[in-house]
Amino acid sequence: MKNSIVGGKTFLFALNILGLYKELINRKEYVISRQLLRSSTSIGANIEEASAALSKKDFIAKMSITSKEAREARYWLRLLQASNFINGITYNDLITEVTEVINMLTKIVKTSQQNLKE
């Protein structure tokens, strides 16, 4: 799974979030920055974990958690964007990135659930 498209996208997303995290810390924003960092970096980590799932049900459960983490990351990004906490930073690219990941994860989970039924 680490060479998968979604795995690659989540890795690059996490790298981009690390840059934003550093900027938030420089601005002395500690609470939201940590929440954003935690949820954003756990997306890829959970995909890695799902690749070693013990069963199809385990895979679906882990990928569902991954989707939830991505949605949480998107929430924190939208909150930062709406608050204009850092002027001059456009969050649209990051929100678009994580939304694409969410869509991919949703498709993976739905397809996996369908395959489990068959």
Backbone as a chain_set.jsonl record, in Angstrom:
{"seq": "MKNSIVGGKTFLFALNILGLYKELINRKEYVISRQLLRSSTSIGANIEEASAALSKKDFIAKMSITSKEAREARYWLRLLQASNFINGITYNDLITEVTEVINMLTKIVKTSQQNLKE", "coords": {"N": [[0.821, -1.199, 0.0], [2.123, 1.158, 0.461], [3.201, 2.169, -1.853], [1.046, 3.018, -3.18], [-1.341, 5.191, -4.796], [-2.994, 6.69, -3.058], [-1.552, 6.4, -0.708], [0.815, 7.767, -1.359], [-0.219, 10.342, -1.801], [-1.136, 10.974, 0.767], [1.222, 11.027, 2.189], [2.605, 13.205, 1.032], [0.761, 15.196, 1.683], [0.956, 15.184, 4.48], [3.594, 16.107, 4.718], [3.274, 18.722, 3.721], [1.588, 19.728, 5.687], [3.3, 19.686, 7.859], [4.935, 21.893, 7.331], [3.061, 23.985, 7.591], [2.391, 23.575, 10.254], [4.798, 24.282, 11.553], [4.799, 27.013, 11.019], [2.491, 27.793, 12.391], [3.258, 27.224, 15.028], [5.351, 29.043, 15.28], [3.821, 31.296, 15.384], [2.759, 31.062, 17.811], [0.541, 29.398, 18.186], [-0.73, 26.744, 19.633], [-2.633, 24.752, 20.292], [-4.624, 24.144, 18.211], [-2.776, 23.701, 16.212], [-1.439, 21.371, 17.04], [-3.529, 19.54, 17.066], [-4.19, 19.533, 14.346], [-1.752, 18.626, 13.246], [-1.568, 16.065, 14.431], [-3.913, 14.714, 13.476], [-3.537, 14.917, 10.714], [-1.07, 13.652, 10.15], [-1.622, 11.12, 11.0], [-3.197, 10.012, 9.064], [-1.747, 8.902, 6.853], [-0.203, 7.131, 8.382], [-2.131, 5.384, 9.353], [-2.963, 4.245, 6.965], [-0.696, 2.809, 6.284], [-0.764, 0.988, 8.401], [-3.164, -0.313, 7.812], [-2.431, -1.699, 5.57], [-1.291, -3.946, 6.532], [-3.333, -5.417, 7.531], [-5.192, -7.944, 9.254], [-7.399, -9.174, 8.244], [-10.065, -8.816, 5.823], [-12.149, -7.41, 7.006], [-10.793, -6.166, 9.094], [-9.091, -4.535, 7.588], [-11.01, -2.827, 6.404], [-12.026, -1.593, 8.698], [-9.746, -0.211, 9.646], [-9.211, 1.487, 7.479], [-11.526, 2.978, 7.532], [-11.195, 4.394, 9.905], [-9.027, 5.882, 9.099], [-10.235, 7.52, 7.183], [-11.864, 9.033, 8.859], [-9.941, 10.45, 10.314], [-8.859, 12.012, 8.27], [-11.046, 13.604, 7.673], [-11.22, 14.991, 10.065], [-8.831, 16.445, 9.964], [-9.402, 18.069, 7.777], [-11.431, 19.602, 8.901], [-10.01, 21.132, 10.863], [-8.356, 22.61, 9.171], [-10.267, 24.084, 7.745], [-11.3, 25.581, 9.832], [-9.067, 27.123, 10.577], [-8.779, 28.55, 8.199], [-11.203, 30.001, 8.079], [-10.937, 31.592, 10.319], [-8.9, 33.287, 9.699], [-6.386, 33.179, 10.879], [-3.675, 33.201, 10.181], [-2.652, 35.579, 8.135], [-2.395, 35.767, 4.598], [-1.86, 33.12, 4.044], [-3.076, 30.637, 2.03], [-5.453, 28.296, 2.4], [-6.795, 26.743, 0.687], [-5.527, 24.958, -1.148], [-4.532, 22.942, 0.535], [-6.918, 22.069, 1.69], [-8.204, 21.141, -0.579], [-6.448, 19.055, -1.255], [-6.752, 17.278, 0.959], [-9.444, 16.745, 0.746], [-9.542, 15.349, -1.67], [-8.162, 13.073, -0.844], [-9.963, 12.122, 1.079], [-12.123, 11.478, -0.596], [-10.964, 9.404, -2.078], [-10.436, 7.545, -0.045], [-13.033, 7.028, 0.845], [-14.074, 5.741, -1.402], [-12.396, 3.483, -1.454], [-13.141, 2.217, 0.963], [-15.891, 1.738, 0.515], [-15.805, 0.084, -1.784], [-14.337, -2.053, -0.764], [-16.111, -2.949, 1.202], [-18.225, -3.766, -0.435], [-16.944, -5.862, -1.828], [-16.53, -7.581, 0.256], [-19.066, -8.487, 0.827], [-19.595, -10.042, -1.357]], "CA": [[0.0, 0.0, 0.0], [2.939, 2.362, 0.568], [3.433, 2.684, -3.189], [-0.25, 3.332, -3.763], [-1.61, 6.608, -5.051], [-3.497, 7.327, -1.831], [-0.425, 6.445, 0.235], [1.688, 8.861, -1.778], [-0.906, 11.615, -1.559], [-1.192, 11.263, 2.201], [2.583, 11.362, 2.621], [2.854, 14.591, 0.612], [-0.122, 16.038, 2.478], [1.568, 15.3, 5.807], [4.749, 17.002, 4.581], [2.758, 20.092, 3.607], [1.057, 20.109, 6.999], [4.447, 19.969, 8.733], [5.317, 23.287, 7.09], [2.048, 24.835, 8.213], [2.54, 23.394, 11.704], [5.922, 25.116, 11.992], [4.36, 28.411, 10.976], [1.546, 27.995, 13.493], [4.037, 27.249, 16.27], [6.04, 30.34, 15.3], [2.806, 32.299, 15.753], [2.348, 30.687, 19.166], [-0.738, 28.693, 18.181], [-0.31, 25.41, 20.026], [-3.718, 23.778, 20.431], [-5.11, 23.718, 16.899], [-1.636, 23.184, 15.44], [-1.181, 19.978, 17.438], [-4.659, 18.736, 16.592], [-4.021, 19.413, 12.906], [-0.599, 17.764, 12.999], [-1.898, 14.698, 14.834], [-4.876, 14.091, 12.562], [-2.989, 14.887, 9.352], [-0.013, 12.651, 10.016], [-2.152, 9.778, 11.261], [-3.854, 9.496, 7.864], [-0.793, 8.0, 6.203], [0.191, 6.076, 9.314], [-3.214, 4.398, 9.384], [-2.931, 3.513, 5.695], [0.39, 1.827, 6.451], [-1.263, -0.051, 9.294], [-4.199, -1.07, 7.101], [-1.795, -2.584, 4.59], [-0.942, -5.179, 7.244], [-4.549, -5.885, 8.201], [-5.288, -9.388, 9.412], [-8.545, -9.662, 7.482], [-10.735, -7.769, 5.046], [-12.889, -6.591, 7.977], [-9.786, -5.36, 9.777], [-8.699, -3.524, 6.608], [-12.111, -1.858, 6.291], [-12.078, -0.829, 9.952], [-8.601, 0.701, 9.691], [-9.397, 2.509, 6.446], [-12.607, 3.85, 8.018], [-10.553, 5.289, 10.872], [-8.214, 6.783, 8.285], [-11.163, 8.495, 6.607], [-12.278, 9.933, 9.946], [-8.806, 11.337, 10.604], [-8.779, 12.968, 7.166], [-12.146, 14.552, 7.853], [-10.843, 15.864, 11.183], [-7.801, 17.364, 9.461], [-10.083, 19.062, 6.949], [-12.14, 20.5, 9.824], [-9.055, 22.084, 11.442], [-7.943, 23.514, 8.095], [-11.378, 25.009, 7.476], [-11.37, 26.486, 10.976], [-7.965, 28.085, 10.422], [-9.091, 29.409, 7.057], [-12.307, 30.901, 8.431], [-10.514, 32.519, 11.371], [-7.82, 34.142, 9.197], [-5.361, 33.217, 11.921], [-2.442, 33.634, 9.536], [-2.94, 36.282, 6.89], [-1.51, 35.462, 3.488], [-1.804, 31.688, 3.762], [-4.302, 30.099, 1.444], [-5.665, 26.925, 2.844], [-7.561, 26.046, -0.34], [-4.779, 23.832, -1.706], [-4.505, 21.876, 1.534], [-8.285, 21.551, 1.81], [-8.433, 20.351, -1.793], [-5.652, 17.828, -1.119], [-7.341, 16.35, 1.919], [-10.746, 16.332, 0.208], [-9.241, 14.288, -2.636], [-7.826, 11.881, -0.059], [-11.225, 11.642, 1.656], [-12.883, 10.832, -1.668], [-10.305, 8.137, -2.389], [-10.656, 6.63, 1.08], [-14.444, 6.638, 0.816], [-14.199, 4.761, -2.481], [-11.721, 2.253, -1.013], [-13.959, 1.568, 1.989], [-17.131, 1.236, -0.111], [-15.453, -1.041, -2.652], [-13.953, -3.162, 0.111], [-17.34, -3.464, 1.812], [-18.923, -4.499, -1.499], [-16.208, -7.103, -2.078], [-16.709, -8.453, 1.431], [-20.401, -9.071, 0.705], [-19.642, -10.995, -2.486]], "C": [[0.861, 1.257, 0.0], [3.265, 2.962, -0.794], [2.129, 3.069, -3.882], [-0.403, 4.838, -3.96], [-2.067, 7.298, -3.77], [-2.396, 7.408, -0.776], [0.528, 7.578, -0.078], [1.077, 10.216, -1.508], [-0.913, 11.965, -0.074], [0.181, 11.624, 2.752], [2.907, 12.812, 2.265], [1.989, 15.571, 1.4], [0.481, 16.258, 3.869], [2.796, 16.217, 5.771], [4.31, 18.465, 4.493], [2.224, 20.601, 4.945], [2.2, 20.416, 7.963], [4.921, 21.411, 8.566], [4.346, 24.258, 7.73], [2.155, 24.768, 9.736], [3.668, 24.278, 12.243], [5.535, 26.587, 12.02], [3.386, 28.716, 12.122], [2.275, 28.073, 14.834], [4.801, 28.563, 16.388], [5.095, 31.462, 15.713], [2.195, 32.021, 17.122], [0.923, 30.126, 19.227], [-0.412, 27.229, 18.425], [-1.417, 24.369, 20.003], [-4.176, 23.262, 19.068], [-3.964, 23.126, 16.084], [-1.361, 21.725, 15.777], [-2.299, 19.061, 16.973], [-4.523, 18.481, 15.094], [-2.871, 18.469, 12.573], [-0.932, 16.303, 13.301], [-2.826, 14.028, 13.825], [-4.288, 13.948, 11.161], [-1.923, 13.812, 9.165], [-0.53, 11.239, 10.276], [-2.855, 9.191, 10.044], [-2.936, 8.475, 7.186], [-0.367, 6.852, 7.095], [-0.88, 4.981, 9.381], [-3.302, 3.614, 8.081], [-1.84, 2.441, 5.75], [-0.072, 0.661, 7.323], [-2.296, -0.925, 8.596], [-3.592, -2.041, 6.102], [-1.361, -3.911, 5.218], [-2.145, -5.75, 7.983], [-4.604, -7.41, 8.207], [-6.419, -10.003, 8.601], [-9.136, -8.499, 6.691], [-11.52, -6.844, 5.987], [-11.943, -5.662, 8.733], [-9.319, -4.222, 8.861], [-9.756, -2.43, 6.507], [-12.177, -0.986, 7.537], [-10.944, 0.194, 10.012], [-8.724, 1.817, 8.654], [-10.534, 3.462, 6.816], [-12.068, 4.847, 9.039], [-9.71, 6.322, 10.128], [-9.074, 7.884, 7.689], [-11.614, 9.508, 7.662], [-11.167, 10.926, 10.293], [-8.662, 12.403, 9.52], [-9.87, 14.03, 7.291], [-11.858, 15.512, 9.012], [-9.8, 16.887, 10.736], [-8.447, 18.464, 8.614], [-10.843, 20.065, 7.822], [-11.186, 21.567, 10.377], [-8.566, 23.077, 10.388], [-9.032, 24.537, 7.786], [-11.522, 26.02, 8.603], [-10.268, 27.546, 10.897], [-8.235, 29.056, 9.284], [-10.15, 30.441, 7.427], [-11.886, 31.946, 9.46], [-9.468, 33.523, 10.892], [-6.698, 34.275, 10.221], [-4.024, 33.686, 11.362], [-2.824, 34.278, 8.213], [-1.932, 35.875, 5.821], [-1.363, 33.992, 3.186], [-3.146, 31.282, 3.172], [-4.383, 28.628, 1.809], [-6.351, 26.088, 1.772], [-6.823, 24.835, -0.894], [-4.749, 22.656, -0.737], [-5.886, 21.245, 1.699], [-8.625, 20.699, 0.586], [-7.693, 19.019, -1.716], [-6.334, 16.824, -0.21], [-8.725, 15.894, 1.46], [-10.565, 15.231, -0.837], [-8.915, 12.982, -1.917], [-9.095, 11.281, 0.538], [-12.033, 10.905, 0.597], [-12.284, 9.476, -2.034], [-10.551, 7.107, -1.287], [-12.095, 6.137, 1.119], [-14.668, 5.558, -0.241], [-13.567, 3.429, -2.078], [-12.581, 1.5, -0.017], [-15.215, 0.97, 1.368], [-16.854, 0.02, -0.989], [-15.089, -2.271, -1.819], [-15.168, -3.783, 0.795], [-18.153, -4.276, 0.795], [-18.253, -5.859, -1.739], [-16.37, -8.092, -0.937], [-18.053, -9.165, 1.348], [-20.477, -10.156, -0.363], [-18.956, -12.288, -2.182]], "O": [[0.394, 2.319, -0.414], [3.576, 4.15, -0.882], [2.135, 3.41, -5.065], [0.316, 5.639, -3.363], [-1.575, 8.377, -3.437], [-2.321, 8.386, -0.031], [0.998, 8.272, 0.824], [1.756, 11.134, -1.045], [-0.718, 13.123, 0.296], [0.292, 12.432, 3.674], [3.421, 13.559, 3.097], [2.445, 16.661, 1.744], [0.51, 17.382, 4.369], [3.01, 17.01, 6.689], [4.91, 19.338, 5.12], [2.395, 21.772, 5.285], [2.08, 21.314, 8.796], [5.268, 22.073, 9.545], [4.758, 25.243, 8.343], [2.026, 25.783, 10.42], [3.508, 24.94, 13.268], [5.904, 27.317, 12.94], [3.46, 29.777, 12.742], [1.937, 28.903, 15.679], [4.89, 29.134, 17.474], [5.513, 32.451, 16.315], [1.233, 32.671, 17.53], [0.195, 30.351, 20.194], [0.114, 26.547, 17.545], [-1.15, 23.202, 19.717], [-4.118, 22.06, 18.811], [-4.159, 22.158, 15.349], [-1.078, 20.928, 14.882], [-2.049, 17.938, 16.537], [-4.716, 17.359, 14.626], [-3.008, 17.606, 11.706], [-0.613, 15.412, 12.513], [-2.562, 12.914, 13.373], [-4.531, 12.942, 10.494], [-1.885, 13.142, 8.133], [0.069, 10.266, 9.817], [-3.088, 7.983, 9.998], [-3.32, 7.324, 6.978], [-0.188, 5.728, 6.626], [-0.559, 3.795, 9.455], [-3.676, 2.441, 8.089], [-2.046, 1.309, 5.313], [0.196, -0.502, 7.02], [-2.3, -2.144, 8.771], [-4.173, -3.088, 5.818], [-1.096, -4.882, 4.509], [-1.986, -6.488, 8.956], [-4.125, -8.07, 7.285], [-6.406, -11.198, 8.306], [-8.749, -7.345, 6.874], [-11.548, -5.63, 5.782], [-12.271, -4.501, 8.978], [-9.171, -3.084, 9.305], [-9.43, -1.243, 6.522], [-12.363, 0.227, 7.44], [-11.167, 1.344, 10.391], [-8.377, 2.965, 8.931], [-10.5, 4.635, 6.443], [-12.452, 6.016, 9.029], [-9.69, 7.497, 10.494], [-8.683, 9.051, 7.69], [-11.728, 10.7, 7.377], [-11.432, 12.103, 10.537], [-8.376, 13.563, 9.819], [-9.632, 15.211, 7.041], [-12.203, 16.692, 8.952], [-9.885, 18.062, 11.095], [-8.087, 19.636, 8.721], [-10.887, 21.253, 7.502], [-11.505, 22.756, 10.365], [-8.383, 24.257, 10.686], [-8.745, 25.718, 7.59], [-11.831, 27.186, 8.358], [-10.521, 28.729, 11.126], [-7.95, 30.249, 9.397], [-10.003, 31.624, 7.12], [-12.415, 33.057, 9.473], [-9.177, 34.496, 11.587], [-6.134, 35.354, 10.403], [-3.323, 34.475, 11.995], [-3.265, 33.6, 7.284], [-0.755, 35.664, 6.115], [-0.788, 33.638, 2.157], [-4.204, 31.55, 3.742], [-3.472, 27.844, 1.543], [-6.479, 24.873, 1.917], [-7.434, 23.785, -1.093], [-4.922, 21.507, -1.143], [-6.005, 20.027, 1.831], [-9.263, 19.653, 0.711], [-8.245, 17.976, -2.068], [-6.479, 15.654, -0.565], [-9.134, 14.771, 1.756], [-11.351, 14.284, -0.882], [-9.348, 11.91, -2.341], [-9.281, 10.065, 0.505], [-12.568, 9.827, 0.86], [-13.014, 8.513, -2.271], [-10.839, 5.943, -1.565], [-12.347, 4.964, 1.395], [-15.372, 4.579, 0.004], [-14.138, 2.368, -2.331], [-12.741, 0.284, -0.127], [-15.569, -0.173, 1.658], [-17.592, -0.964, -0.938], [-15.489, -3.39, -2.139], [-15.243, -5.002, 0.948], [-18.698, -5.331, 1.12], [-18.931, -6.881, -1.84], [-16.348, -9.304, -1.149], [-18.167, -10.322, 1.754], [-21.304, -11.065, -0.29], [-18.915, -13.18, -3.03]]}, "num_chains": 1, "name": "protein.A"}
